Amino acid sequence: MLLGKEELFISKLLKQWSKVGILVSIGLLFAGALIWAGHTFEKRHSKNGNYNMSAIPTIMMHGWSSSLRAEDPLIKTAADNRIITEEVVIHVTKANKLKVQGKLTGKKNNPIILVQFDNNRVGEFRYARGLHRIVKYLQKEYDLEKFNVIGHSMGSYAWAYYALRWGADPALPQLNKMVLLAGPYDGILNKGHANQPTNGELAGLWDDSPRANTLGKNGKPKIIHDEYKVLLKRRDDFPKNARVLNIYGDLEDGTDSDGLVSVPSARSLRYLVEKRAKSYEEYKVEGQQGQHSNLHIDNEEVSKEITNYLWKK
């Protein structure tokens, strides 16, 4: 049987060992956390290492009767991988004023500028004039020299018109890369939708029919609608420094369309820009993922294509 002093000594020794064990455990957990964090950072850094990081902003423009909420899904891949940073939101108010939230920091974080027309049914030419004002504002405020653009539907037409009207102006910032989705350059299918205007000048834009049009070998459409004529007049003014990616959808249901814009209408962009653009590429999205609205709503295929085109090394 142990004496009292020996029991006390052993008890103290056991307590010391217990404390050492706890400290060792904490140390191991901390070391494990550091290793995990380092692995996560290295993994994320290796992903970012495949992409160019610059201070060139990308301006995003929504379509008819839409909003900036429709723009976010297009850059989901880039956002998830921390390739871009949303820095600025610009509203064009119903009073035609610019309401700006946030600012460009000048950091090499691929800044994104989201544009919202509060009156989102003013049409493609009002859209384009608004974009022109925004570019001039950014030039004045931040000495902007170069920018990328993303547009969907009527927002694509607006950017195409902007490029043909002002893109080659040496007094303005240079267009760098353009990603244009589902642009109705030569007509919109007349589907009788609830948000489709039935009178006024804009009603004439819904003037196309499924399988009515075709493209020649050079990309020129057989049927030239009025909205295409406007662009065609400025074909020789497209900026030579701009690169263009034209993304379009085909439901492959016999309509030769994405459900709202025919394939010939979307692809007629080629004839307008190819001979002067620094480069011109097309990307076709097939099936339901190629439906007009689905092109920009949670479409991983499109988001990846945009991310790689704009920022991949």
N, C-alpha and C positions, 0 to 999 in steps of 0.2 A: 504494500500500500504506500502511495507517494505521500511525502511530507507536505505541509502547507506551503512552504517556500517554493518547493519544486513545482507544485500545481500552479502557483502564481506565475512562475517563470515560463512554464509551457503555455499558459493562457495568453501571456503577453506576446510570446513568439508567434502563436497562431494568429493573433490579431494583426501583427505586423505583416505576416505572409498574406493575410486577407487583403490588406491595404495595397500591398505590392501587386497582387493579382488583379485588383480593380484598376489600378493605374496602367498595368500592362494591357488589360482589355480595352481601356479607353484609348490607349496609344494605338493599338491595332485597328480599332474602329476609325480613328482619325486618319491613320495612314491609308486605310482602305478607301475612305471618303476622298482623300486627295488623289489617289490613283484613279478612282472613278471619275472625279471631276476633270482630271487631266486627260483621261481617255475621251470624255464627252467633248471637251474643248478641242482636242486634237481632231476628233471626228468632224466637228462642226467647222473647224478651221480648214480641214482638208477639203470639205465641200466648198467653202467660200474661196479656197485657193484655185478652184477651177473657173472662177468668174472674175471679170474685170470690175474693180471697184473704183468709181470716179465720182466727181461732183456734177456730172452732166444730169440735169433733171429730166424726168419723163412726164409729160403732160397727158392726162387721160381724159377722154371725152365720151360721154354716154350717147345713147341714141334717142330716137323720137319717144316722147312720153315716158322717159326713163329718169334715172338719177344716179348719183355717185355710188349708191349702194350696189349698183350693177357693175361697177368698175373693180371693186375689191377682189372678186373671185378670179379675175384675169391674172392677178399677180400673187395668188395664194402660194404657189410653189416658191416664188422668190421670197415672199414674206416668211414662210415656214423655215426657210434655210438662211434667214437673215442676210439675204443678198441685197435687199432694198430697205428703205426707211420712208414711211409716209411723213412728209414734213409740212405740206401746205394743202389747204382746202380753199378753193376760190369759188364763191357764188357769184353768178351774174344775176342780179336781182330783177324783179319784174319792172323796176324803174330803170333798168339797164345800167346799174352801178356795179362796181366790183366790191365785193365784201370778202376780205382776205383774213384767213385764220392760219396762224403759224408763220414760219419764215424759213427761207433757205439758209442753212448754216455754213455752206461751203465745204462741208466734210465730204470725204470720198466714201459715201454710203449709198450711192445710187438713189438720190432723193426722188420721191414721187409727189406729183401735184395732181390732186383730184379736182375736177371741174364739175360744177353743178349749175345748170340753168334752171332758175326757180320757175320760170315759164318754159317748160320743157316741150312746148309744141309750137315754137316760133319758126321752125324749119331750118334747113341746112345752111342757107345763106346768112341768116341771123346768127346761127351757131358760129359760122366761119368768121364773121365780123367780130363776134365776141372773143373768139380765140386770138384774133389779130390784136385786139386791145390787151388781152392777157399777156401775150408775148412782149408787147411794147412796155407794159407795166413791169414785167420781170427784168427786161433790159435796163430800164431806168433805175429800178430799185436795187438790182444785184449785178449790174454789168454782165448780164447773161450773153454768152457768145455762141452757145450750141445747145441743142435740146433734142430729145427723142419724143415720139408721140405714140399713143395707142388710141384707136377709135373703134367703136362698134356701130354698125348699121348707119344711121344718118350721121352719127359722129364721125364715121369713116369718110363719108362723102364730104363733110365739113372740112376735115383735114386735107382731103385731096384738093378741094377748091382752094383752101388756104395755100397749099403748096404751089398750085398753078398760078394763083393771083399774087402772092407775096413771097413765096419761098426763095426766089432767086434775087430778092432785093438785097444788095450788099450792105444797106444801112441797117438791116435787121439781123438778129441771131440766125445762125445756120441750122437748118434741119439736118439732123444726123441720121437717125433710123426711124422708120415709120412702120408700125404694125397696124394694119387695117383689116377689120373683120366684117364680113357680110355686108360690104358696101353696096348700096343700091345706085350704082353710077348710071345705069341705063334702064331705070324703071323698077317699080315695086309691084308685086302681084296684087291685083284687085281682089281682095278676099272679103270685103265688106265688114271688117272688124269694127268693134264699137269705138275704138279710139282713132279710126280712120276718118279724116275730114271729108265731108260730103259736098262742100261748096268752098268757094274762094280759090286763090291761086294754088295753095298747097294740095288741094284735092286732085289736081292734075298729075301729081307725082305717082299716084297709084294707077299706072297706065299699062302695066305689063300682064301677060297671060302665060300660063305654063306651056312650055315647048314651042312658044311662038318665035323665039329669036335664036339665032346661031351666030357663031364667030368665024371669021375668016382665018386663014393660016397665020396672018399677022396679028390676030387678036381683035380686029375691028369688027364691031357688031353689024349684022345685016340690017336690023331695024335700029335707027338712031332716034331716041326720044328727046324731047326738049331739054331735059336736065343734062343729058349727055352732050348736047350741042354746046351748052354753056362751058363745059370742061374742054371740049374739043377745040374751041377757039383759042385756048391758052396752052395747047399741047406743047408748043415750042418754048414755053416759059418754065417748064418744070426744072427745079434746081438740080444741077449735075452732081452735087456732093451728097445727095440723099440716097440712102438705101431703103428698099421697100420690101416688106413681107405682106403678101395678100393672102389672108386666111378666109376660106369660104366653105360652106357646107352643102352636102348633097344627101337628101333623105333616101335616095335610091328607091323611090316609090313610084317612079314613072313621070314625076312632075319636072324633073331636071331642075330642082330648086331646094332651098332649105326650108321651104314652107311659106316664105314671105318674099325672098329675093331669089330670082332665077340664077342658075349657074352662069349663063352668058352675061347677065347684068353685073354680077360680082367680078367676073373674070375680064370684063371689058376694061378694067383699070389698066391692064397690060398695055393696050394700044396707046393709052394716054401718057404713060410714063417710061416705058421700057427703053426707048431710044435715047433718053437723056439721063435717066437715073444711074447712079453709080453701080447699083445692082438691083435686080428685080427677081423675087422668088414667089412661088405659090405653094400653099399647103392646103390640101383637101381633107376635110373631116367627113366621114361617111356615116350613114345610118342616123339613128336618133340623136347621137352626140353631135351630129351636124345640123340639127334643127336650129332655126334662127336664134331663138333665145338660149337654147342649150349651149350654144357656142361660148357664152360668157357666164353661164351659171354652173358652178362646181364642175367644170370640165377640166379634169387633170391633164388630159392630152394637150389641150389648147394652152393651158397655163404653163406647162413644161416647154412647149414650143416657143412661146413668147419669151420666157426666161432665158432659154438658150440663145435665141436670136439676138436679144438686146444685150445680154451681159456675159455669155460664155466666152472664154478665151479661145 
